[in-house]
Amino acid sequence: MAGERKVAFTEDAARRVAAATLAYERGSRDMPPVMFRQAGGDDGEEPRLGTISVNWPKNGTTTVTQIKADGSAISPPVTFEATNYFATVTVPSGTRRVLCVFVGDRWLLVAAEC
């Protein structure tokens, strides 16, 4: 069918879809929330804002510490590995903010604080 796409669901999401479908079929107005969204990766990951405290060379991988959208820390800290295919990010002192997206099987740098 034109415009048809395959999608993958986590087990939890599939259960919510099934529950909402059953509730709808039974005429319930009290259906569980179900949200569909297109995200950065096949597993539903959204972009992550984070910080790095070391220079990150082009074609290198480093550990990123995730932060909230307002720049505040997440407790307990969340870290992830990401790859930089674009340009060296220099951190003369302190930290630099970065934005990463999940593509295929890894996190990739898409933006960095200058």
Helices and strands as residue ranges (DSSP letters): H 11-25, E 48-52, E 60-66, E 79-84, E 96-103, E 106-112
